[in-house]
Amino acid sequence: MALRFTHIDETRAKGIIDDGLPFDIVRTGDRATGRIHTWSKSLANRCVDTVADMRSLTYELVAFYRDDQRKRA
């Protein structure tokens, strides 16, 4: 998986996957919303206290994105 972060902190992660698709993950309270290209997904009850938590959440949302793309193919 080609994943490159351009910004990451406890509230937001931005970058590029697959050499060109932009992603943006934003945490607001206990809800996280991920956008990859034109796809988006929100997850409730997510505790993100550290950069490592945000990195883990980003990988989780990328996995959801990849699974959705496989289902559409």
C-alpha positions as CSV (number, residue, x, y, z in Angstrom):
1,M,0.0,0.0,0.0
2,A,1.5,3.3,-1.1
3,L,0.5,5.8,1.6
4,R,2.3,9.2,2.0
5,F,1.4,11.7,4.7
6,T,1.7,15.4,4.1
7,H,0.3,16.3,7.4
8,I,-0.7,14.4,10.6
9,D,-1.6,15.4,14.1
10,E,-4.3,14.3,16.6
11,T,-7.2,15.9,14.7
12,R,-6.3,15.6,11.0
13,A,-4.3,13.5,8.5
14,K,-3.7,14.4,4.9
15,G,-1.7,12.9,2.1
16,I,-1.8,10.8,-1.0
17,I,-2.4,7.1,-1.6
18,D,-1.6,5.1,-4.7
19,D,0.6,7.8,-6.2
20,G,-2.1,10.3,-6.8
21,L,-5.4,9.9,-4.8
22,P,-5.7,12.6,-2.1
23,F,-7.0,11.6,1.3
24,D,-8.1,13.8,4.2
25,I,-9.1,12.3,7.6
26,V,-10.7,14.7,10.1
27,R,-11.6,14.0,13.7
28,T,-14.3,16.0,15.4
29,G,-15.1,14.9,19.0
30,D,-15.5,11.1,18.9
31,R,-16.4,11.1,15.1
32,A,-13.9,10.7,12.3
33,T,-14.6,11.4,8.7
34,G,-12.4,10.1,5.9
35,R,-12.3,11.3,2.3
36,I,-10.3,9.6,-0.4
37,H,-10.7,11.1,-3.8
38,T,-14.6,11.1,-4.2
39,W,-15.3,8.4,-1.6
40,S,-16.1,9.3,2.0
41,K,-17.0,7.4,5.3
42,S,-17.7,8.5,8.8
43,L,-16.9,6.4,11.9
44,A,-18.4,7.1,15.3
45,N,-17.0,6.4,18.7
46,R,-13.3,6.8,17.7
47,C,-10.9,7.8,20.4
48,V,-7.9,9.6,18.9
49,D,-5.5,11.0,21.5
50,T,-2.1,10.7,19.8
51,V,-0.6,10.9,16.3
52,A,-0.2,7.1,16.5
53,D,-4.0,6.7,17.0
54,M,-4.6,9.0,14.0
55,R,-2.2,6.9,11.9
56,S,-4.0,3.8,12.9
57,L,-7.4,5.3,12.0
58,T,-6.0,6.4,8.6
59,Y,-4.9,2.9,7.8
60,E,-8.4,1.6,8.9
61,L,-10.2,4.0,6.7
62,V,-7.9,3.2,3.7
63,A,-8.8,-0.5,4.3
64,F,-12.5,0.4,4.2
65,Y,-11.9,2.4,0.9
66,R,-10.0,-0.5,-0.7
67,D,-12.7,-3.0,0.4
68,D,-15.4,-0.8,-1.1
69,Q,-13.4,-0.5,-4.4
70,R,-13.0,-4.3,-4.6
71,K,-16.8,-4.7,-4.2
72,R,-17.5,-2.3,-7.0
73,A,-15.1,-4.0,-9.4
